[in-house]
Amino acid sequence: MKKIYVKDYEARLKAPLDSAFYKKEPWGFNKALEISTKTHSVLPNCTGYVHGRWLEICDFQKGDEYPKLCLGDAHHYYGFNDGYERSKTPRVGDIACWKGGTYGHIGVVEEVDKDGTITVSMSQYKGNPVFYLREIKPPYDYKGLDKMTFQGFIRCPYVMDNPVIDDATLDKIAQEVIAGKWGNGATRVKRLEAAGYDYQQVQARVNDILHGQRFKVGDKVKIVNKGNSQADGKGHNAYGYGWTRTIKQIHTGKKFPYQVGTALGTTGFYTKEALKKI
């Protein structure tokens, strides 16, 4: 059964095609409640959709081990002993669970924004349309036909956190990129990602090496130009000229990737050019 990294997750933002993932066994792979005896579809229904979506994510095939999900009503899923991790923090592929109304409700997390807002794909028992999306902000309580209270997320076992590359490995790969061993352009991107590396992280290290200044978390720096209150540059200006601070975190691929501050908090987010290593 297929497993993928978060960075490789393909969000379902349109209704699923007619497939075995969403048909009741033996006409398909799905073990949830059959809704249509004519087409043998498990849709429209939130539980049947969630089963089908997980089957789709792992590219389930005949003979594979079926997910150990609950086969009851939606409000039973979060408390069901399926062996999967529970979390209050979303990750793509997770099942979002709510209690409330007669049966509760569940859906699958397709996107997670930086502010924690989630895009959830859903279906609803005998609902029209069969498939829909909802954007839900923390603390994730949801108002559909009934007001739903958020229970938590069931972590999808087929989606893995992106790999973390240690500094030594990152340096080695960056030097190989500079030497041309990973190709150029789209070929480089494809090869690095196929090997499990974050292209933007590697390219940022390549740029640091080529331009003679490289920062890592924990480095002492002096602020020599203004920054921003957000890594994406959508906040207000951050200053601190001449202040000595520490690199707290590096947000690879962002406009202001270097988060600097002290033990008391964050001063701001800065470009490489706005900082001088001490």
C-alpha positions as CSV (number, residue, x, y, z in Angstrom):
1,M,0.0,0.0,0.0
2,K,1.3,3.4,-0.9
3,K,2.6,5.9,1.6
4,I,3.4,9.5,0.7
5,Y,5.0,12.6,2.2
6,V,2.9,15.6,3.1
7,K,4.6,17.6,0.3
8,D,3.4,15.0,-2.3
9,Y,-0.2,14.9,-1.1
10,E,-2.7,15.6,-3.9
11,A,-5.7,17.4,-2.4
12,R,-9.1,16.3,-3.6
13,L,-10.9,19.5,-4.4
14,K,-13.5,18.1,-6.8
15,A,-16.0,15.3,-6.5
16,P,-14.4,11.8,-6.9
17,L,-15.0,9.9,-10.1
18,D,-17.0,6.7,-10.0
19,S,-14.5,4.2,-8.8
20,A,-14.0,1.0,-6.7
21,F,-12.9,3.1,-3.7
22,Y,-16.4,4.5,-3.3
23,K,-18.4,1.3,-4.1
24,K,-19.6,-1.3,-1.6
25,E,-17.7,-4.6,-1.6
26,P,-17.8,-6.9,-3.6
27,W,-18.6,-4.4,-6.4
28,G,-15.8,-2.3,-5.0
29,F,-13.4,-2.1,-2.0
30,N,-15.5,0.0,0.4
31,K,-16.9,-1.6,3.6
32,A,-19.1,1.3,4.7
33,L,-22.9,1.5,4.4
34,E,-24.2,1.0,0.9
35,I,-26.4,4.0,-0.1
36,S,-27.5,3.0,-3.6
37,T,-28.5,-0.6,-4.3
38,K,-28.5,0.3,-8.0
39,T,-25.0,1.7,-8.3
40,H,-23.6,0.1,-5.1
41,S,-22.2,3.5,-4.1
42,V,-21.5,4.4,-0.5
43,L,-22.2,8.1,-1.4
44,P,-23.7,10.4,-0.3
45,N,-22.6,9.7,3.2
46,C,-19.8,11.1,5.3
47,T,-18.6,7.8,6.6
48,G,-18.6,6.1,3.2
49,Y,-16.7,9.1,1.8
50,V,-14.0,9.0,4.5
51,H,-13.4,5.3,3.9
52,G,-13.2,5.8,0.2
53,R,-10.9,8.8,0.5
54,W,-8.4,6.8,2.6
55,L,-8.6,3.9,0.1
56,E,-7.8,6.4,-2.6
57,I,-4.9,8.0,-0.7
58,C,-3.2,4.6,-0.2
59,D,-4.2,3.4,-3.7
60,F,-5.8,0.3,-2.1
61,Q,-5.8,-2.9,-4.2
62,K,-7.4,-6.2,-3.8
63,G,-5.6,-8.2,-1.1
64,D,-4.4,-5.2,0.8
65,E,-5.2,-4.8,4.5
66,Y,-8.3,-2.7,4.8
67,P,-8.1,0.5,7.1
68,K,-9.1,-0.3,10.7
69,L,-11.7,2.4,10.7
70,C,-15.0,2.3,12.6
71,L,-18.0,1.1,10.6
72,G,-20.6,2.8,12.7
73,D,-22.0,6.4,12.9
74,A,-19.6,9.4,12.6
75,H,-19.7,10.3,16.3
76,H,-18.2,7.0,17.2
77,Y,-15.0,7.4,15.0
78,Y,-12.8,9.5,17.3
79,G,-13.3,7.2,20.3
80,F,-13.1,4.0,18.3
81,N,-10.1,1.8,19.1
82,D,-8.5,1.6,15.6
83,G,-4.9,2.0,16.7
84,Y,-4.4,5.2,14.8
85,E,-2.8,8.3,16.3
86,R,-5.1,11.1,17.5
87,S,-4.1,14.8,17.4
88,K,-5.5,18.3,17.8
89,T,-3.2,19.6,15.1
90,P,-4.2,18.9,11.5
91,R,-2.2,17.2,8.8
92,V,-3.4,16.5,5.3
93,G,-5.1,13.1,5.0
94,D,-6.4,13.3,8.6
95,I,-10.0,12.5,9.4
96,A,-11.6,15.5,11.1
97,C,-14.2,14.4,13.7
98,W,-17.2,16.2,15.2
99,K,-19.9,15.3,17.6
100,G,-23.4,16.8,17.6
101,G,-26.7,16.3,16.0
102,T,-28.0,12.7,15.6
103,Y,-25.0,11.0,14.1
104,G,-22.0,13.5,14.3
105,H,-19.9,14.2,11.2
106,I,-16.5,13.5,9.7
107,G,-14.4,14.6,6.7
108,V,-10.9,14.5,5.3
109,V,-8.3,17.3,5.7
110,E,-7.1,18.3,2.2
111,E,-5.2,21.5,2.9
112,V,-3.8,23.2,6.0
113,D,-3.0,27.0,5.9
114,K,-0.3,28.6,7.9
115,D,-2.9,30.1,10.3
116,G,-4.3,26.7,10.9
117,T,-7.4,27.0,8.6
118,I,-8.2,23.6,7.1
119,T,-10.0,22.7,3.8
120,V,-12.0,19.6,4.5
121,S,-13.6,17.4,1.8
122,M,-16.9,15.9,2.9
123,S,-20.1,14.1,2.0
124,Q,-23.4,13.9,3.9
125,Y,-26.0,11.2,4.3
126,K,-28.4,11.5,1.4
127,G,-27.1,15.0,0.8
128,N,-27.1,17.1,-2.4
129,P,-24.4,17.7,-3.6
130,V,-22.8,14.4,-3.0
131,F,-19.4,16.0,-2.4
132,Y,-18.5,19.4,-1.0
133,L,-15.6,21.4,0.6
134,R,-15.5,23.5,3.7
135,E,-12.9,25.9,5.1
136,I,-12.8,25.7,8.9
137,K,-10.8,27.9,11.2
138,P,-9.4,26.9,14.7
139,P,-10.8,25.7,17.1
140,Y,-12.6,23.8,14.3
141,D,-16.2,23.7,15.6
142,Y,-18.4,23.3,12.5
143,K,-21.9,24.4,11.8
144,G,-23.6,22.2,9.1
145,L,-27.2,21.3,9.5
146,D,-26.5,21.1,13.2
147,K,-23.8,22.8,15.3
148,M,-20.9,20.3,15.6
149,T,-18.3,20.3,18.4
150,F,-14.8,19.4,17.3
151,Q,-13.3,16.2,18.8
152,G,-10.0,15.9,17.0
153,F,-8.1,14.5,14.1
154,I,-7.5,10.8,13.3
155,R,-4.0,10.7,11.8
156,C,-3.8,9.1,8.4
157,P,-1.3,6.3,8.4
158,Y,-0.6,6.6,4.7
159,V,0.7,10.2,4.9
160,M,4.2,10.9,6.5
161,D,5.7,14.1,7.7
162,N,8.3,15.5,5.3
163,P,11.8,14.2,5.9
164,V,14.1,16.3,8.0
165,I,17.6,16.7,6.5
166,D,20.5,17.2,8.9
167,D,23.0,20.0,8.2
168,A,25.8,17.6,7.1
169,T,23.5,15.8,4.6
170,L,22.1,19.1,3.3
171,D,25.6,20.5,2.7
172,K,26.6,17.3,0.8
173,I,23.5,17.4,-1.4
174,A,23.9,21.1,-2.1
175,Q,27.5,20.6,-3.1
176,E,26.4,17.8,-5.5
177,V,23.8,20.2,-7.0
178,I,26.5,22.8,-7.6
179,A,28.6,20.1,-9.2
180,G,25.7,19.3,-11.6
181,K,25.1,15.8,-10.3
182,W,21.3,16.4,-9.9
183,G,20.7,18.1,-13.3
184,N,19.1,21.4,-13.9
185,G,15.7,23.0,-13.9
186,A,12.7,20.7,-13.7
187,T,14.9,17.7,-13.9
188,R,16.7,18.7,-10.7
189,V,13.4,19.3,-8.9
190,K,12.1,15.9,-10.0
191,R,15.2,14.0,-9.0
192,L,15.6,15.7,-5.6
193,E,11.9,15.2,-4.6
194,A,12.0,11.6,-5.9
195,A,14.9,11.0,-3.5
196,G,12.9,12.4,-0.6
197,Y,14.5,15.9,-0.4
198,D,12.8,19.2,-0.1
199,Y,13.8,21.1,-3.3
200,Q,13.4,24.5,-1.8
201,Q,15.4,23.6,1.3
202,V,18.3,22.3,-0.8
203,Q,18.2,25.2,-3.3
204,A,18.3,27.7,-0.4
205,R,21.4,26.0,0.9
206,V,22.9,26.1,-2.6
207,N,22.2,29.8,-2.8
208,D,23.8,30.4,0.7
209,I,27.0,28.5,-0.3
210,L,27.3,30.4,-3.6
211,H,26.7,33.8,-2.1
212,G,29.1,33.2,0.8
213,Q,26.8,33.6,3.8
214,R,24.9,30.8,5.4
215,F,22.8,30.8,8.5
216,K,21.5,28.0,10.6
217,V,19.2,27.8,13.7
218,G,21.1,29.1,16.7
219,D,23.4,31.5,14.9
220,K,24.0,34.9,16.4
221,V,23.2,37.7,14.0
222,K,23.1,41.5,13.9
223,I,20.0,43.1,12.3
224,V,21.2,45.5,9.6
225,N,18.0,46.2,7.7
226,K,14.2,46.1,8.2
227,G,12.2,42.9,8.1
228,N,8.5,41.9,8.5
229,S,6.3,40.6,11.2
230,Q,5.4,37.6,9.1
231,A,7.5,35.2,7.0
232,D,5.3,35.6,3.9
233,G,5.8,39.4,4.1
234,K,2.1,40.2,4.6
235,G,2.6,41.8,8.0
236,H,4.0,45.1,9.1
237,N,7.6,46.2,9.1
238,A,10.0,44.8,11.7
239,Y,13.0,46.8,12.7
240,G,15.7,46.4,15.3
241,Y,18.7,48.0,13.5
242,G,21.9,47.0,15.3
243,W,20.3,44.6,17.7
244,T,22.0,41.2,18.3
245,R,19.6,38.3,18.0
246,T,19.5,34.5,17.5
247,I,18.2,32.6,14.5
248,K,15.1,30.8,16.0
249,Q,13.8,29.1,12.9
250,I,14.3,29.1,9.1
251,H,11.2,29.2,6.9
252,T,12.5,27.9,3.6
253,G,10.9,29.3,0.5
254,K,9.4,32.3,2.3
255,K,10.0,36.0,1.4
256,F,11.4,36.7,4.9
257,P,12.7,33.2,5.8
258,Y,14.8,34.0,8.9
259,Q,12.9,34.2,12.2
260,V,15.1,35.9,14.8
261,G,14.6,36.8,18.4
262,T,15.5,36.1,22.0
263,A,14.4,33.6,24.6
264,L,11.6,36.0,25.3
265,G,10.1,35.9,21.9
266,T,10.4,36.8,18.2
267,T,11.7,40.1,17.0
268,G,10.7,39.6,13.4
269,F,11.4,37.8,10.1
270,Y,14.2,38.9,7.8
271,T,16.0,38.2,4.5
272,K,19.5,37.0,4.5
273,E,20.7,40.5,3.3
274,A,19.1,42.1,6.4
275,L,21.3,40.1,8.8
276,K,25.0,39.9,9.5
277,K,26.5,36.8,11.1
278,I,28.5,37.5,14.3
